[in-house]
Amino acid sequence: MILRYPTTSFAASYEDLTGGFMVRFEKAIIELLSTWSAKRKLRAQLSLLSDRELNDIGINPGEIEAIIAGTSDLCTSRRGLRS
């Protein structure tokens, strides 16, 4: 959801004065929050799995944080593969 300023003369002139900074700032904040939320949900879902279930999908319990951060070898080696 992107918040827009009302289309009044004040809002239009305010956006012109800031060079669209607030619009870009809002988009960046929304993207950060959605990324954080997705990572939080992924961490919660992976934490619910047993060691055996994680092993079935090729993940060790110690790799969960690295996978979420995107720094795991698992993430970089499988990016080009289709599921």
C-alpha positions, 0 to 999 in steps of 0.5 A, spaced: 500 500 500 503 506 497 500 512 501 499 518 496 498 525 498 492 529 496 491 532 490 491 539 492 495 545 490 499 544 496 501 537 496 503 538 488 507 544 490 510 540 496 512 534 492 515 539 487 519 542 493 522 536 496 523 533 489 519 527 490 523 525 496 517 523 501 514 519 495 521 515 495 522 515 502 515 512 503 516 507 498 523 505 501 520 504 508 514 500 505 519 495 502 524 495 508 518 493 512 515 488 507 522 485 507 523 484 514 516 481 515 517 476 509 524 474 513 520 474 520 515 469 517 520 465 513 524 464 520 518 462 524 516 457 519 523 454 518 523 454 526 517 449 526 520 444 522 524 438 525 531 436 524 529 431 520 524 435 516 529 440 515 534 435 512 529 432 507 529 439 504 537 440 505 538 445 510 541 444 517 538 447 523 544 452 524 543 454 516 537 457 518 539 464 519 544 464 513 539 462 509 534 468 511 540 473 510 541 470 503 549 469 505 548 461 505 552 457 500 545 454 499 542 460 497 547 462 492 548 455 488 540 454 487 538 461 485 539 459 477 535 452 478 527 451 477 523 448 482 
